[in-house]
Amino acid sequence: MEFDTKIKIVLRDDLEMWQKLNVTAFLMSGIAETQNIIGQPYIDKDNAQYLPMSQQPIMIHSSTGERMNELLQKALTKDVVITIYTEELFTTYNDEDNRAMVAKFKTDELNLVGIGIRGKKNHVDKLLKGFELHK
């Protein structure tokens, strides 16, 4: 199946494994909720039903924090949707506190540890040109 959009997640390269997994899950929840990418439920041979997942592949990249801030600034000028996760969110425990924490910082002051981007293929590819896939 060919898609006209792409989904990419960028993680700061110095995170611990549990942080990378946590950030990826939260970033994708924002994209999945707003972008109508969820497919149909899965049903196994015994007729047990499972929740649907994204219909699109999701590419995971890594980067330095500085480069992620540059990416965010560029992405905000393009026709893409963006979800972010900042380092401070590791210390909060609910959505209301998360939003309050992000609101304390100007865009160029955000201490980014993750960015999720979805948009037209060419826009996303240009934004992430030179970013390495996560290893």
C-alpha positions as CSV (number, residue, x, y, z in Angstrom):
1,M,0.0,0.0,0.0
2,E,1.4,3.4,-1.0
3,F,0.8,6.4,1.3
4,D,1.0,10.1,0.4
5,T,2.1,11.0,3.9
6,K,4.9,9.9,6.2
7,I,5.3,9.5,9.9
8,K,8.6,10.0,11.6
9,I,9.7,10.1,15.2
10,V,13.0,11.7,16.3
11,L,14.4,10.8,19.7
12,R,17.3,12.6,21.5
13,D,20.3,10.3,21.2
14,D,21.3,10.3,24.9
15,L,18.0,8.9,26.3
16,E,17.9,5.7,28.3
17,M,16.0,2.8,26.6
18,W,12.9,3.1,28.8
19,Q,12.7,6.8,28.0
20,K,13.0,6.2,24.3
21,L,10.1,3.7,24.4
22,N,8.0,6.0,26.6
23,V,8.5,9.0,24.4
24,T,7.8,7.1,21.2
25,A,4.5,5.8,22.7
26,F,3.4,9.2,23.8
27,L,4.4,10.9,20.5
28,M,2.5,8.3,18.5
29,S,-0.6,8.6,20.6
30,G,-0.9,12.3,19.6
31,I,-0.4,11.5,15.9
32,A,-2.8,8.5,16.0
33,E,-5.6,10.5,17.7
34,T,-5.7,13.4,15.3
35,Q,-4.6,12.0,11.9
36,N,-7.0,9.2,11.1
37,I,-4.3,6.6,10.5
38,I,-5.7,3.8,12.5
39,G,-6.7,0.7,10.6
40,Q,-9.2,-2.1,11.4
41,P,-9.1,-4.4,14.4
42,Y,-7.1,-7.6,14.2
43,I,-8.9,-10.9,14.5
44,D,-7.0,-14.2,14.9
45,K,-8.0,-17.6,13.8
46,D,-9.8,-18.3,17.1
47,N,-11.9,-15.1,16.5
48,A,-10.2,-13.2,19.4
49,Q,-10.2,-9.5,18.5
50,Y,-7.4,-7.0,19.1
51,L,-7.2,-3.3,18.9
52,P,-6.2,-1.7,15.5
53,M,-2.9,-0.1,14.9
54,S,-1.4,2.5,12.5
55,Q,-1.9,1.7,8.9
56,Q,1.3,3.5,8.0
57,P,4.9,2.6,8.7
58,I,6.6,4.7,11.4
59,M,10.3,5.5,11.0
60,I,12.3,6.3,14.1
61,H,15.4,8.6,13.9
62,S,17.8,9.9,16.5
63,S,19.4,13.3,16.9
64,T,21.1,15.7,19.3
65,G,18.9,18.0,21.3
66,E,20.3,21.0,19.5
67,R,19.5,19.6,16.1
68,M,16.0,18.7,17.3
69,N,15.4,22.3,18.2
70,E,16.4,23.3,14.7
71,L,14.1,20.7,13.3
72,L,11.2,22.0,15.3
73,Q,11.8,25.6,14.1
74,K,11.8,24.4,10.5
75,A,8.8,22.1,11.0
76,L,6.7,24.9,12.4
77,T,7.0,26.7,9.0
78,K,5.9,23.6,7.0
79,D,2.5,22.0,6.3
80,V,3.0,19.1,8.8
81,V,1.6,18.2,12.2
82,I,3.9,18.0,15.1
83,T,3.9,16.4,18.5
84,I,6.6,17.1,21.1
85,Y,7.9,15.6,24.3
86,T,10.2,17.6,26.6
87,E,12.6,16.4,29.3
88,E,10.5,18.0,32.0
89,L,7.6,15.6,31.2
90,F,9.6,12.8,32.8
91,T,8.7,14.4,36.1
92,T,5.0,14.9,35.6
93,Y,2.3,12.3,35.8
94,N,-0.8,13.5,34.0
95,D,-1.8,15.3,30.9
96,E,-2.8,18.5,32.6
97,D,0.6,18.8,34.3
98,N,2.3,18.0,31.0
99,R,0.6,20.8,29.2
100,A,1.3,23.2,32.1
101,M,5.0,22.3,31.9
102,V,5.3,22.8,28.2
103,A,3.5,26.2,28.6
104,K,6.3,27.4,30.9
105,F,8.8,27.6,27.9
106,K,9.1,29.6,24.7
107,T,9.4,27.5,21.6
108,D,13.1,28.0,21.3
109,E,13.6,27.2,25.0
110,L,11.9,23.7,24.9
111,N,14.2,21.0,26.1
112,L,13.1,18.5,23.5
113,V,13.7,14.7,23.8
114,G,11.3,13.7,21.1
115,I,9.4,15.0,18.1
116,G,6.7,13.3,16.0
117,I,6.0,14.6,12.5
118,R,3.4,13.6,10.0
119,G,2.9,15.3,6.7
120,K,3.2,14.9,2.9
121,K,6.1,12.7,2.0
122,N,8.2,15.3,0.4
123,H,7.8,17.8,3.3
124,V,8.8,15.2,5.9
125,D,11.7,13.9,3.8
126,K,13.1,17.4,3.3
127,L,12.8,18.2,7.0
128,L,14.6,15.0,8.1
129,K,17.2,14.9,5.4
130,G,20.5,13.8,7.0
131,F,18.8,12.5,10.2
132,E,20.0,8.9,10.9
133,L,17.6,6.1,11.6
134,H,17.7,5.0,15.2
135,K,20.0,2.1,15.9
